[in-house]
C-alpha cells in the first residue's frame, strides 16, 4: 500500500505545514535595529537638516537624542544581523534534519 501521511511533505520541494500561530514580527532579530535606525535618521534630520522654524525649538533635544541613538545603532545592527543569520542557519539545519529522518 502506498499511503502517505498528512504531516509528511508529498515531494522534496513541498514545505511542511507550520504548526501554531504565525510568528510575531516584533520578535524578529532585525526589528529593533531597524526601528533604531529610523529614529536616528528622524532625530538627525530634525536636528541638523530641517528648515522648519517650529522645529528649531526642539533642536537641542533632537541633537542630544541623535547622539544617544547613533552608538546604539552601531551596536545593535551587527548584533541583529548575526542573530538573524544564526536563526536562518538553525532553521536550515532543522529542515535538513527533518528531511533526513
N, C-alpha and C positions, 0 to 999 in steps of 0.2 A: 504494500500500500504506500502510496506517495502522498501522504498528508503533511502539510506544513503547519507549523504552529503560528498563531497570530502575532506573537511577540518577537518572532524572528523575521529579519528582512527577507523579501522574496528573492532579491538578487543582490550582488555585491554593491551596486550603486544606490540601493534604497537605504534610506535613513530609518532607524527605529523610531517609533513614536516617543515623544517626550512625555514623561510622567510627571504629574503635579502641575502646579500653576506656572505660568511663564515667568522668566526671571525678571527681577525688578531692575530697571535701568539705573537706579541710584546706587546699586551695589556693583556697578561696572567699575573696574580699576581706573579708567580714564575719566570718570565723571568729575571728580574733584579737581584734577589738574586742568581740565577744560574750563570748568567754572572759574578757577583762579585766574587763568589767562584772560578770560572775558572781563573779569573785574579789574585786572591790572590794566588792560587796554582802555577800559572805560575811565578809570582814575587818571591814567596818563593823558588821555585826550582832554579830559576836563581840567587837568592841572596845567598843561603846557600848550595845547593847540587851540582851544576854543576861543572864539572872539565874542561870545555872548556876554554882555555886560552883567547880567544877573548871576552868571556862574563865577564871576570874579569875587563874589562874597565868600565862596566856598573854596577858593583856590588853595589856601593853606591846608585845609583838611584833605583835599584831593592829592596834594603833593606828599603829605605825610602817608596817606594810605597807599599811594603808588610805591613809595619807598619801603613800606611794610610788606606789600604784596609781591614785589619783584623777587626778593630772596625766597619767599615761599614757593613761587612758581619754579624757580631754578632748582629747588629741592624736590618738589612733588612731581614734576614732569618726568624725569628719569625713573623715579620710583614707580609711577603709574605705568609707564611703558614696560618696565621689567616685570611688574605683576601681570600685566596683560599678556605678555609673551609666555610667562610661566603658566598662566591659565590655559593658553592655547596649546602649549606642549602637553600639559596634563590631560586636556580633553582629547588630543590626538593619541596619546598613549592609552587612554581608557578605550577609545574607539578601536585601536589596534588589538587591545586585549580582548574586547568583546568579539571581534571578527575572527580571532584565532581560536576562540573557545568553541 
